[in-house]
Amino acid sequence: MRKLILIGSMILLTACSSESTDVLAPDVDVKKRLSSVYKDGKLNIKIEYDNDKVSSFTHYDDDGKLSNKFVIEYQNNKRVQDNFYNADNIKTSYIKYYYELPSYPDLVTKREVYMQASNNSYTSNGYQIFTNNTSVNANNITSASAFDEFGNLIEKTERTYTDANGSFVMKIYNSAGVQTGSETVIRDNKKSWSSFYDPFYYQNQHNTISSNAVNIPYNITWSVTNNYTYDTYNYPVSAFVNQSGITPFTYTFNWE
Protein backbone atom coordinates (compact mmCIF):
# COMPACT_ATOMS: atom_id res chain seq x y z
CA MET A 1 0.00 0.00 0.00
CA ARG A 2 2.95 2.35 0.53
CA LYS A 3 3.47 2.07 -3.22
CA LEU A 4 0.08 3.71 -3.60
CA ILE A 5 1.34 6.71 -1.65
CA LEU A 6 4.53 7.04 -3.67
CA ILE A 7 3.35 6.71 -7.21
CA GLY A 8 -0.35 7.53 -7.09
CA SER A 9 -1.60 7.49 -10.66
CA MET A 10 0.77 4.71 -11.70
CA ILE A 11 -2.10 2.37 -10.85
CA LEU A 12 -3.84 3.76 -13.89
CA LEU A 13 -0.75 3.62 -16.05
CA THR A 14 -0.32 -0.09 -15.57
CA ALA A 15 -3.94 -0.50 -16.52
CA CYS A 16 -3.63 0.83 -20.08
CA SER A 17 -1.54 2.63 -22.75
CA SER A 18 -0.87 2.54 -26.54
CA GLU A 19 -1.27 3.72 -30.09
CA SER A 20 -4.86 4.71 -30.73
CA THR A 21 -7.33 4.24 -33.54
CA ASP A 22 -9.00 7.54 -34.48
CA VAL A 23 -12.79 7.69 -34.65
CA LEU A 24 -14.76 10.50 -36.23
CA ALA A 25 -16.34 12.44 -33.37
CA PRO A 26 -20.16 12.39 -33.54
CA ASP A 27 -22.33 15.47 -33.27
CA VAL A 28 -24.19 14.09 -30.22
CA ASP A 29 -22.33 13.49 -26.95
CA VAL A 30 -23.76 10.23 -25.57
CA LYS A 31 -23.18 9.57 -21.87
CA LYS A 32 -22.12 6.07 -20.90
CA ARG A 33 -20.71 4.46 -17.78
CA LEU A 34 -18.35 1.53 -17.57
CA SER A 35 -19.86 -1.64 -16.11
CA SER A 36 -17.04 -4.18 -16.48
CA VAL A 37 -13.59 -4.85 -17.91
CA TYR A 38 -12.52 -8.20 -19.30
CA LYS A 39 -8.90 -9.33 -19.65
CA ASP A 40 -8.36 -11.84 -22.45
CA GLY A 41 -12.03 -12.79 -22.26
CA LYS A 42 -12.22 -13.20 -18.47
CA LEU A 43 -13.88 -10.81 -16.03
CA ASN A 44 -11.20 -8.56 -14.52
CA ILE A 45 -13.05 -5.57 -13.03
CA LYS A 46 -16.71 -5.08 -12.13
CA ILE A 47 -18.00 -1.58 -11.36
CA GLU A 48 -21.22 -0.92 -9.42
CA TYR A 49 -23.16 2.33 -9.09
CA ASP A 50 -25.57 4.03 -6.73
CA ASN A 51 -27.46 7.07 -8.07
CA ASP A 52 -24.95 7.39 -10.93
CA LYS A 53 -21.97 7.44 -8.56
CA VAL A 54 -19.45 4.61 -8.40
CA SER A 55 -20.24 2.68 -5.21
CA SER A 56 -17.67 -0.09 -5.56
CA PHE A 57 -15.34 -1.84 -7.96
CA THR A 58 -14.13 -5.42 -7.68
CA HIS A 59 -10.98 -6.98 -9.11
CA TYR A 60 -10.69 -10.61 -10.20
CA ASP A 61 -7.48 -12.55 -10.87
CA ASP A 62 -6.63 -14.35 -14.11
CA ASP A 63 -8.36 -17.51 -12.82
CA GLY A 64 -11.62 -15.65 -12.28
CA LYS A 65 -11.36 -15.63 -8.48
CA LEU A 66 -12.21 -12.54 -6.46
CA SER A 67 -9.02 -10.64 -5.65
CA ASN A 68 -10.13 -7.49 -3.81
CA LYS A 69 -12.89 -4.90 -3.62
CA PHE A 70 -13.02 -1.15 -3.08
CA VAL A 71 -16.16 0.26 -1.44
CA ILE A 72 -16.54 4.03 -1.80
CA GLU A 73 -18.00 6.56 0.62
CA TYR A 74 -19.35 10.01 -0.25
CA GLN A 75 -20.10 13.10 1.77
CA ASN A 76 -21.81 16.17 0.30
CA ASN A 77 -21.45 14.55 -3.14
CA LYS A 78 -17.69 14.28 -2.74
CA ARG A 79 -15.74 11.03 -2.69
CA VAL A 80 -14.14 11.05 0.75
CA GLN A 81 -13.06 7.46 1.45
CA ASP A 82 -12.14 4.25 -0.39
CA ASN A 83 -12.35 1.08 1.72
CA PHE A 84 -10.21 -1.87 0.62
CA TYR A 85 -11.46 -5.43 1.26
CA ASN A 86 -9.36 -8.51 0.54
CA ALA A 87 -10.56 -11.77 -1.00
CA ASP A 88 -11.90 -12.86 2.41
CA ASN A 89 -14.04 -9.70 2.63
CA ILE A 90 -11.88 -8.28 5.43
CA LYS A 91 -11.29 -4.54 5.42
CA THR A 92 -7.50 -4.23 5.52
CA SER A 93 -7.00 -0.57 4.62
CA TYR A 94 -8.69 2.62 3.54
CA ILE A 95 -7.87 5.90 1.82
CA LYS A 96 -9.23 9.31 2.83
CA TYR A 97 -9.46 12.32 0.50
CA TYR A 98 -9.52 15.99 1.51
CA TYR A 99 -10.75 19.04 -0.40
CA GLU A 100 -9.28 22.14 1.21
CA LEU A 101 -9.68 24.81 -1.50
CA PRO A 102 -13.08 26.47 -0.83
CA SER A 103 -13.11 28.24 -4.19
CA TYR A 104 -12.24 24.97 -6.00
CA PRO A 105 -14.20 22.35 -4.04
CA ASP A 106 -13.61 19.46 -6.48
CA LEU A 107 -9.81 19.51 -6.31
CA VAL A 108 -8.20 16.98 -3.96
CA THR A 109 -5.48 18.52 -1.81
CA LYS A 110 -4.55 15.60 0.44
CA ARG A 111 -4.78 11.81 0.50
CA GLU A 112 -4.19 9.67 3.60
CA VAL A 113 -3.68 5.89 3.77
CA TYR A 114 -4.55 3.77 6.80
CA MET A 115 -3.64 0.11 7.30
CA GLN A 116 -5.25 -2.44 9.58
CA ALA A 117 -3.29 -2.96 12.81
CA SER A 118 -5.21 -5.23 15.18
CA ASN A 119 -8.65 -5.57 16.74
CA ASN A 120 -10.17 -3.76 13.75
CA SER A 121 -8.09 -0.66 14.46
CA TYR A 122 -6.18 1.19 11.74
CA THR A 123 -2.97 3.19 11.81
CA SER A 124 -1.59 5.80 9.45
CA ASN A 125 0.61 4.55 6.62
CA GLY A 126 1.48 8.01 5.34
CA TYR A 127 -0.13 10.72 3.28
CA GLN A 128 0.25 12.75 0.10
CA ILE A 129 -0.10 16.51 -0.48
CA PHE A 130 -1.12 17.81 -3.92
CA THR A 131 -0.38 21.21 -5.45
CA ASN A 132 -3.07 22.24 -7.93
CA ASN A 133 -3.05 24.79 -10.72
CA THR A 134 -6.44 26.44 -10.22
CA SER A 135 -6.26 28.51 -13.41
CA VAL A 136 -7.13 25.53 -15.64
CA ASN A 137 -10.20 23.30 -15.90
CA ALA A 138 -8.37 19.97 -16.12
CA ASN A 139 -4.95 18.44 -15.45
CA ASN A 140 -4.63 20.56 -12.33
CA ILE A 141 -2.01 18.66 -10.32
CA THR A 142 1.47 20.13 -10.78
CA SER A 143 3.24 18.38 -7.90
CA ALA A 144 2.68 15.74 -5.23
CA SER A 145 4.69 15.20 -2.06
CA ALA A 146 4.57 11.87 -0.22
CA PHE A 147 5.20 11.67 3.53
CA ASP A 148 5.49 8.74 5.92
CA GLU A 149 3.27 8.31 8.97
CA PHE A 150 5.61 10.54 11.00
CA GLY A 151 5.46 13.43 8.56
CA ASN A 152 8.86 12.85 6.97
CA LEU A 153 9.13 13.60 3.27
CA ILE A 154 9.71 10.45 1.21
CA GLU A 155 9.35 11.59 -2.36
CA LYS A 156 8.17 14.48 -4.52
CA THR A 157 6.97 14.47 -8.10
CA GLU A 158 6.59 17.43 -10.46
CA ARG A 159 4.52 17.40 -13.66
CA THR A 160 4.79 19.46 -16.81
CA TYR A 161 1.86 19.01 -19.19
CA THR A 162 2.66 18.83 -22.88
CA ASP A 163 -0.79 19.05 -24.48
CA ALA A 164 -4.47 19.63 -23.73
CA ASN A 165 -5.14 15.88 -23.41
CA GLY A 166 -3.17 15.63 -20.18
CA SER A 167 0.05 14.16 -21.59
CA PHE A 168 2.90 15.02 -19.25
CA VAL A 169 6.52 14.65 -18.25
CA MET A 170 6.98 13.84 -14.58
CA LYS A 171 10.22 14.17 -12.62
CA ILE A 172 10.67 12.23 -9.38
CA TYR A 173 12.84 13.44 -6.49
CA ASN A 174 13.86 11.82 -3.21
CA SER A 175 13.66 13.48 0.21
CA ALA A 176 17.04 15.18 -0.39
CA GLY A 177 15.80 16.80 -3.61
CA VAL A 178 17.87 14.55 -5.88
CA GLN A 179 16.12 13.38 -9.04
CA THR A 180 15.69 9.60 -8.96
CA GLY A 181 13.45 9.04 -11.94
CA SER A 182 11.18 10.36 -14.65
CA GLU A 183 8.13 9.34 -16.60
CA THR A 184 6.79 10.48 -19.96
CA VAL A 185 3.08 9.85 -20.57
CA ILE A 186 1.14 10.34 -23.81
CA ARG A 187 -2.67 10.38 -23.82
CA ASP A 188 -5.32 10.23 -26.50
CA ASN A 189 -8.22 12.66 -26.96
CA LYS A 190 -10.97 10.08 -26.37
CA LYS A 191 -13.16 9.34 -23.35
CA SER A 192 -11.38 7.73 -20.40
CA TRP A 193 -12.31 4.26 -19.18
CA SER A 194 -10.39 4.44 -15.89
CA SER A 195 -11.71 7.58 -14.20
CA PHE A 196 -13.69 5.51 -11.66
CA TYR A 197 -10.48 4.49 -9.86
CA ASP A 198 -10.18 7.65 -7.74
CA PRO A 199 -11.65 11.16 -7.40
CA PHE A 200 -8.99 12.74 -9.63
CA TYR A 201 -11.36 12.78 -12.59
CA TYR A 202 -9.85 16.08 -13.75
CA GLN A 203 -6.54 14.22 -14.19
CA ASN A 204 -7.99 11.26 -16.06
CA GLN A 205 -10.31 12.58 -18.75
CA HIS A 206 -8.40 10.75 -21.50
CA ASN A 207 -6.62 7.42 -21.89
CA THR A 208 -2.91 6.85 -21.51
CA ILE A 209 -1.59 5.43 -24.78
CA SER A 210 2.09 5.20 -23.80
CA SER A 211 4.23 5.53 -20.71
CA ASN A 212 8.00 5.38 -20.45
CA ALA A 213 9.60 5.48 -17.00
CA VAL A 214 13.23 5.59 -15.85
CA ASN A 215 14.73 4.71 -12.47
CA ILE A 216 17.99 6.65 -12.43
CA PRO A 217 19.85 5.02 -9.48
CA TYR A 218 19.28 1.50 -10.82
CA ASN A 219 19.37 2.44 -14.53
CA ILE A 220 16.08 0.63 -15.10
CA THR A 221 13.55 1.54 -17.80
CA TRP A 222 9.92 0.48 -17.97
CA SER A 223 7.35 1.04 -20.67
CA VAL A 224 3.76 0.25 -21.57
CA THR A 225 1.86 0.88 -24.78
CA ASN A 226 -1.75 0.14 -25.72
CA ASN A 227 -3.52 -0.11 -28.99
CA TYR A 228 -7.09 1.11 -28.42
CA THR A 229 -10.20 0.69 -30.52
CA TYR A 230 -13.19 2.99 -29.96
CA ASP A 231 -16.89 3.09 -30.67
CA THR A 232 -18.54 5.85 -32.69
CA TYR A 233 -18.87 7.98 -29.54
CA ASN A 234 -15.15 7.78 -28.72
CA TYR A 235 -15.50 5.34 -25.83
CA PRO A 236 -12.78 2.66 -25.70
CA VAL A 237 -13.95 -0.78 -26.80
CA SER A 238 -10.68 -2.67 -26.39
CA ALA A 239 -6.99 -2.17 -25.70
CA PHE A 240 -4.10 -4.42 -26.64
CA VAL A 241 -1.57 -3.93 -23.82
CA ASN A 242 2.16 -4.42 -24.32
CA GLN A 243 4.04 -3.93 -21.06
CA SER A 244 7.69 -4.46 -20.14
CA GLY A 245 8.30 -7.95 -18.76
CA ILE A 246 4.67 -9.09 -19.10
CA THR A 247 2.99 -11.18 -21.79
CA PRO A 248 0.79 -8.91 -23.93
CA PHE A 249 -2.95 -9.11 -23.26
CA THR A 250 -6.21 -7.50 -24.33
CA TYR A 251 -8.74 -5.53 -22.27
CA THR A 252 -12.37 -5.35 -23.40
CA PHE A 253 -14.58 -2.58 -22.01
CA ASN A 254 -18.32 -2.94 -21.52
CA TRP A 255 -20.43 0.24 -21.27
CA GLU A 256 -24.02 0.84 -20.33
Sequence and secondary structure as in RCSB ss.txt:
>XXXX:A:sequence
MRKLILIGSMILLTACSSESTDVLAPDVDVKKRLSSVYKDGKLNIKIEYDNDKVSSFTHYDDDGKLSNKFVIEYQ
NNKRVQDNFYNADNIKTSYIKYYYELPSYPDLVTKREVYMQASNNSYTSNGYQIFTNNTSVNANNITSASAFDEF
GNLIEKTERTYTDANGSFVMKIYNSAGVQTGSETVIRDNKKSWSSFYDPFYYQNQHNTISSNAVNIPYNITWSVT
NNYTYDTYNYPVSAFVNQSGITPFTYTFNWE
>XXXX:A:secstr
 HHHHHHTTHHHHHH    B      SS     EEEEEETTEEEEEEEEETTEEEEEEEE TTS EEEEEEEEEE
TTEEEEEEEEETTS EEEEEEEE   TTSTTS  EEEEEEE STT EEEEEEEEEEE TTSSS  EEEEEEE TT
S EEEEEEEEE STT  EEEEEEETTS EEEEEEEEE SS  S GGGSS GGG SS EEEEEEEETTTTEEEEEE
EEEEE TTS EEEEEEEETTEEEEEEEEEE 
